[in-house]
Amino acid sequence: MEVLWLQWSADQARLLPCLHSICAGCLASQRNSIDGSLLCSRCHHACTAATLGHLQVDYLASDYLAVQKLKDCKATPSCDECGDDEDEATHRCAECLLFLCGLHQQAHRKTKNTKGHTLVSMADLRSKPAAAAATQGAAAPLDLAAARNPMPCGVHKKEVELYCKTCRKCVCRDCVIVDHRTHEYGFIDDAYHTEDILQHTDKARKSAAKMEAVLRNVKATQGQLVGNFHAASDAIKNTADRLKKQVDKRARELCQSVDTLYQAKAVILEKQEGQLKELSDALEFSSDFAMFTKTHGSKSQCLTLKSSVDARLQSLIDASERKTAIPHDDGSLSVQFDLDGVQREIRAVGHVASSATASQSQVILPERCSIGAPILVRIQLADFFSQLTANVPELRCWAVGPRGTTQSISKLTGHEKGEQT
């Protein structure tokens, strides 16, 4: 049994719709300051302010804690009204659910608001557990019968004896006379045997078993998803490494091709350079020789060497004319890349896919809409992540009126997708 309170106050325990209990202190501190609602701290069930205003007193939890208090305390529990916690309790009030010492139980009997309350002695509280221990063994634990007391009416503070079938609540005799006179009611013992307290238990347990099976499947799917995630991530990394190696290999091949072409072109130009340099030097030397002979030689020497000089110069001139006037190679050398093709190939390398993707996009609207009231529109996009074609981080939604007019109703950000209307 799960009981949710920080500071236990037995007469303030209330039962939430989710069947968890809460004390008044926690009920006040945990409520939403704006709308007065509350989220159960155990199961996060939402309770509206209207629901919280009609919570039942959780007497069962009170009895449970009383049993725990008797069980946990080796000695008799101390009085809940004494500030010093030194006096032992002699009685327990069935209505206030407080342990009282002798002095405070006497005051309880005389006080106007509590003199009609039922006080149970500690000996009577322990008598049923003692009997259980005698029959079941000395180690038999205390049960709720040890602290179960007559449940008081919330209106008249009297013991409830009747059950109103119309209101489905336990009432006292005064309640029947005042508020339930025309209702269908009977004694609690009779109603207990006719009302099926556990009518939904079997169905709920079957539903719980189905939920457990679904939960196991979900957990298994989560494990499978984690495994697929790591496998996909590793595959992407391995593929990227392979692509990088192929790119590096292609880069080395291109560099080798560039170097080979460069060496071939360089040899041609170097050979042409050597030939032209040799011819140029020969022309310069032969011309200088002719000028030197003309300047420093005698007439007979000039005439004797003229035929040799003329033959040499003419042969060099003829050789120079046979040489091309342009370089044997234009020196062109470049690399051409098909980047668009590379990008297409890269995009075609892989796609993220899931077999559970919806077949088509859906817009789910509430069944009823009121003018001027906010509504929640849920949009399911088909194959959203595997069809990314644009890097537009927004999703626009439009409302179409009865006359065909359109109006932007929201703008959702954070989605890499083009505009959807």
C-alpha positions in Angstrom: 0.0 0.0 0.0 1.5 3.3 -1.0 0.8 6.3 1.3 2.0 9.7 0.1 2.5 12.3 2.8 5.4 14.1 4.4 4.0 14.9 7.8 1.3 12.5 8.8 -1.9 14.0 10.3 -4.4 11.1 10.8 -7.6 13.2 10.7 -6.5 15.0 7.5 -5.7 12.1 5.2 -7.5 12.2 1.9 -7.8 9.6 -1.0 -6.9 10.9 -4.4 -8.7 9.6 -7.5 -5.6 7.6 -8.4 -6.0 5.8 -4.9 -2.9 7.3 -3.4 -3.3 9.1 -0.1 -2.2 12.6 0.8 -2.3 14.7 3.9 -3.7 18.3 4.1 -0.2 19.8 4.3 1.0 18.2 1.1 -2.3 18.8 -0.5 -2.0 22.5 0.1 1.7 22.8 -0.8 1.6 20.7 -4.0 -1.4 22.3 -5.6 -1.0 24.6 -8.6 -1.1 28.2 -7.6 -3.0 29.2 -10.7 -5.8 26.7 -11.3 -5.7 24.8 -8.0 -5.0 21.5 -9.7 -2.6 18.8 -8.4 -0.3 16.1 -9.9 0.1 13.0 -7.8 3.8 12.9 -6.8 3.7 9.1 -7.2 1.9 8.4 -10.5 1.5 12.0 -11.9 -2.2 11.6 -12.2 -3.9 15.0 -12.7 -6.5 16.1 -10.3 -8.7 19.2 -10.9 -9.6 21.8 -8.3 -13.2 20.6 -8.4 -12.1 17.0 -7.7 -9.8 18.0 -4.9 -12.7 19.7 -3.2 -14.6 16.4 -2.7 -11.9 14.0 -1.7 -12.8 11.2 0.7 -11.2 10.7 4.1 -8.8 7.8 3.8 -9.7 5.8 7.0 -8.1 2.7 5.7 -4.7 4.4 5.5 -5.3 5.8 9.0 -5.8 2.3 10.3 -2.8 1.0 8.3 -0.5 3.6 9.9 -1.9 3.0 13.3 -1.0 -0.7 12.9 2.4 0.3 11.7 2.8 2.5 14.7 1.8 -0.3 17.1 4.1 -2.7 15.2 7.2 -0.5 15.0 7.0 0.7 18.6 8.3 -1.8 21.1 6.8 0.3 23.9 3.3 1.8 23.9 3.0 4.8 21.5 3.2 8.2 23.0 0.3 10.6 23.2 -0.2 12.7 20.0 -1.5 15.6 22.0 1.5 15.9 24.4 4.2 18.2 23.2 7.0 16.5 25.1 6.2 13.0 23.8 6.8 11.6 27.3 3.3 10.3 28.2 2.3 6.9 26.9 -1.0 6.6 25.0 -3.8 4.8 26.8 -6.6 5.2 24.2 -7.1 6.0 20.5 -9.9 8.1 19.2 -11.9 6.4 16.5 -13.0 9.7 14.9 -9.8 11.9 15.4 -7.6 8.8 14.9 -5.2 10.2 17.6 -3.4 8.3 20.4 -4.2 9.9 23.7 -2.7 9.7 27.2 -4.9 9.4 30.3 -5.1 13.1 30.8 -6.0 14.0 27.2 -8.5 11.1 26.8 -10.4 12.6 29.8 -10.3 16.0 28.2 -11.4 14.4 25.0 -14.5 13.0 26.7 -15.4 16.4 28.2 -14.7 18.7 25.3 -17.9 19.8 23.5 -16.7 18.9 20.0 -15.2 15.5 20.9 -17.3 14.2 23.9 -19.3 12.0 21.5 -16.2 10.4 20.0 -15.5 6.7 20.5 -12.3 6.0 22.5 -10.7 2.6 22.3 -8.2 1.5 24.9 -4.8 0.3 24.0 -5.6 -3.1 25.5 -8.5 -3.5 23.2 -6.3 -2.4 20.2 -3.8 -5.1 21.1 -6.3 -7.8 21.9 -7.0 -8.9 18.3 -3.3 -9.1 17.4 -2.7 -11.0 20.6 -5.3 -13.5 19.7 -3.9 -13.8 16.2 -0.4 -14.4 17.6 -1.8 -17.1 19.9 -3.2 -19.0 17.0 -0.6 -18.3 14.3 2.5 -18.1 16.4 4.3 -15.4 18.4 5.7 -13.8 15.2 2.3 -13.2 13.6 2.2 -9.6 12.4 -0.4 -7.1 13.4 -3.3 -6.8 11.0 -5.7 -3.9 10.3 -8.2 -5.4 12.8 -5.9 -4.2 15.5 -6.6 -0.5 14.7 -9.9 -0.8 12.8 -12.6 1.4 14.5 -16.1 2.3 13.6 -16.0 4.8 10.7 -17.7 8.0 11.6 -20.1 10.0 9.5 -18.5 13.0 7.9 -21.5 15.2 8.6 -23.0 14.1 12.0 -19.9 12.4 13.4 -21.9 9.3 14.2 -21.0 5.7 13.3 -22.1 4.9 9.8 -24.5 1.9 9.7 -26.3 2.3 6.4 -25.3 2.3 2.7 -27.1 4.6 0.3 -27.2 2.7 -3.1 -28.4 5.9 -4.8 -25.4 8.0 -3.7 -23.1 5.0 -3.3 -21.8 6.1 0.1 -22.0 5.0 3.7 -24.2 7.2 5.9 -25.5 7.3 9.4 -29.2 7.2 10.5 -29.4 11.0 10.7 -28.2 11.3 7.1 -31.0 9.0 6.0 -33.6 11.1 7.7 -32.2 14.4 6.4 -30.7 13.9 3.0 -31.4 10.4 1.8 -35.0 9.8 2.8 -36.2 9.1 -0.8 -33.0 7.2 -1.8 -32.5 3.4 -1.9 -30.5 2.3 1.1 -29.9 -0.6 3.4 -27.7 -1.9 6.2 -23.9 -2.0 5.5 -23.7 -5.8 6.1 -26.4 -6.5 3.5 -24.9 -4.0 1.0 -21.5 -5.5 1.5 -22.8 -9.0 0.3 -24.8 -7.6 -2.6 -22.4 -5.0 -3.9 -19.5 -6.6 -5.9 -16.5 -4.7 -4.5 -14.2 -6.5 -6.8 -16.4 -6.4 -9.9 -13.7 -4.7 -12.0 -10.7 -6.4 -10.4 -10.4 -9.4 -12.7 -10.9 -7.2 -15.8 -8.3 -4.7 -14.4 -5.8 -7.5 -13.7 -6.3 -8.9 -17.2 -5.8 -5.4 -18.6 -2.7 -5.1 -16.4 -1.4 -8.4 -17.7 -1.9 -7.1 -21.3 -0.1 -3.9 -20.4 2.7 -5.9 -18.9 3.0 -7.9 -22.2 2.9 -4.6 -24.2 5.4 -3.2 -21.8 7.8 -6.1 -22.3 7.4 -5.7 -26.0 8.1 -2.0 -25.7 11.2 -2.6 -23.6 12.3 -5.3 -26.1 11.7 -2.8 -28.9 13.6 -0.2 -27.0 16.5 -2.6 -26.7 16.2 -3.4 -30.4 16.1 0.3 -31.2 19.2 0.9 -29.2 21.0 -1.9 -30.9 19.8 -0.7 -34.3 20.9 2.8 -33.4 24.4 1.7 -32.6 24.5 -0.6 -35.6 23.4 2.2 -37.9 25.8 4.7 -36.3 28.7 2.2 -36.7 27.6 1.5 -40.3 27.7 5.2 -41.1 31.1 5.6 -39.5 32.5 2.5 -41.3 31.0 3.7 -44.6 32.4 7.2 -44.1 35.8 5.7 -43.3 35.6 3.6 -46.5 34.6 6.6 -48.5 37.5 8.6 -47.0 39.9 5.8 -48.0 38.5 5.8 -51.5 38.8 9.6 -51.7 42.3 9.4 -50.4 43.2 6.7 -52.9 41.6 8.7 -55.8 43.6 11.8 -54.6 46.8 9.8 -54.8 45.9 8.5 -58.2 45.2 12.0 -59.4 48.4 13.3 -57.9 50.3 10.5 -59.7 48.6 11.3 -63.0 49.5 15.0 -62.6 53.1 14.2 -61.7 53.4 11.9 -64.8 52.0 14.4 -67.1 54.1 17.1 -65.6 57.3 15.1 -66.1 56.5 14.3 -69.7 55.7 17.9 -70.5 58.8 19.1 -68.6 61.1 16.7 -70.7 59.7 18.1 -73.9 60.2 21.7 -73.0 63.6 21.1 -71.5 64.7 19.3 -74.6 63.4 22.2 -76.8 65.1 24.6 -74.4 68.5 22.8 -74.8 68.3 22.7 -78.6 67.3 26.4 -78.8 70.0 27.4 -76.4 72.6 25.4 -78.3 71.6 27.0 -81.6 71.4 30.4 -80.1 74.9 30.1 -78.7 76.2 28.8 -82.0 74.7 31.8 -83.9 76.2 34.2 -81.4 79.6 32.5 -81.5 79.7 32.3 -85.4 78.6 35.9 -85.7 81.2 37.1 -83.2 83.8 35.0 -85.1 83.0 36.7 -88.4 83.2 40.1 -86.8 86.5 39.3 -85.1 87.9 38.0 -88.4 86.7 41.2 -90.2 88.2 43.4 -87.5 91.5 41.8 -86.8 92.3 39.6 -89.8 94.2 40.6 -92.9 92.5 40.8 -96.3 94.0 37.5 -97.4 92.8 35.9 -94.0 89.3 37.3 -94.5 89.1 36.0 -98.0 90.5 32.6 -97.0 88.0 32.2 -94.1 85.0 33.8 -95.9 83.7 30.5 -97.5 83.9 28.6 -94.1 82.2 31.5 -92.2 79.5 31.8 -94.8 78.8 28.1 -94.8 78.6 28.0 -91.0 76.3 31.0 -90.7 74.1 29.8 -93.5 73.7 26.4 -92.0 72.9 27.9 -88.6 70.4 30.3 -90.2 68.7 27.4 -92.1 68.6 25.4 -88.8 67.0 28.3 -86.9 64.3 28.7 -89.6 63.5 25.0 -89.3 62.9 25.4 -85.6 59.3 26.1 -84.6 58.5 29.6 -83.5 56.4 28.4 -80.6 57.1 26.1 -77.6 56.6 22.4 -78.3 54.0 22.3 -75.4 51.6 25.0 -74.2 52.2 24.1 -70.5 48.5 23.4 -69.7 47.9 21.3 -66.7 44.7 21.2 -64.5 42.3 19.0 -62.7 38.6 18.9 -63.3 36.2 17.9 -60.6 32.5 16.9 -60.9 31.4 18.3 -57.5 27.7 18.1 -58.4 28.1 14.5 -59.3 30.0 13.8 -56.2 27.3 15.4 -54.1 24.7 13.4 -55.8 26.7 10.2 -55.3 27.2 11.1 -51.6 23.5 11.7 -51.1 22.8 8.4 -52.8 25.2 6.5 -50.5 22.5 5.9 -47.8 19.1 6.7 -46.5 17.6 6.5 -43.0 14.6 4.1 -43.2 12.0 2.7 -40.8 9.4 0.1 -41.4 7.0 1.8 -38.9 6.8 5.1 -40.8 3.2 6.2 -41.5 2.0 5.7 -45.1 0.8 9.3 -45.3 0.7 12.5 -43.3 -2.3 13.0 -41.1 -3.8 16.0 -39.3 -5.8 14.9 -36.2 -8.3 17.5 -34.9 -10.5 17.3 -31.7 -14.0 16.1 -32.1 -15.5 19.5 -31.1 -14.2 23.0 -31.5 -15.5 26.2 -29.9 -15.2 29.6 -31.4 -12.5 31.6 -29.5 -11.3 28.5 -27.5 -7.8 27.1 -28.0 -7.5 23.6 -29.6 -4.7 21.1 -29.9 -3.9 20.1 -33.5 -1.7 17.0 -33.8 0.2 16.5 -37.1 1.7 13.2 -38.1 4.2 13.5 -41.0 4.7 10.5 -43.2 8.3 9.4 -43.6 9.5 12.7 -42.3 13.1 12.1 -41.7 13.9 10.1 -44.8 12.5 12.7 -47.2 14.5 15.7 -46.2 15.2 17.8 -49.3 15.5 21.3 -47.9 17.0 22.9 -44.9 14.1 25.1 -44.0 13.7 24.9 -40.2 10.0 25.7 -39.9 6.6 24.2 -40.3 3.6 26.4 -40.9 0.0 25.5 -40.1 -3.1 27.2 -41.6 -6.8 27.0 -40.7 -9.4 27.1 -43.5 -12.7 28.8 -42.6 -16.2 27.7 -43.9 -16.0 30.3 -46.6 -12.6 29.2 -47.8 -10.6 31.9 -45.9 -7.2 30.9 -44.6 -5.4 32.1 -41.5 -2.1 31.1 -40.0 -2.7 29.5 -36.7 0.8 28.5 -35.5 4.4 28.3 -36.5 6.5 25.4 -35.3 10.3 25.7 -35.4 13.0 23.1 -35.3 12.0 21.0 -38.3 14.2 20.6 -41.3 11.4 20.5 -43.8 9.9 22.8 -46.4 6.6 24.6 -45.7 3.6 22.3 -45.2 0.1 23.7 -45.4 
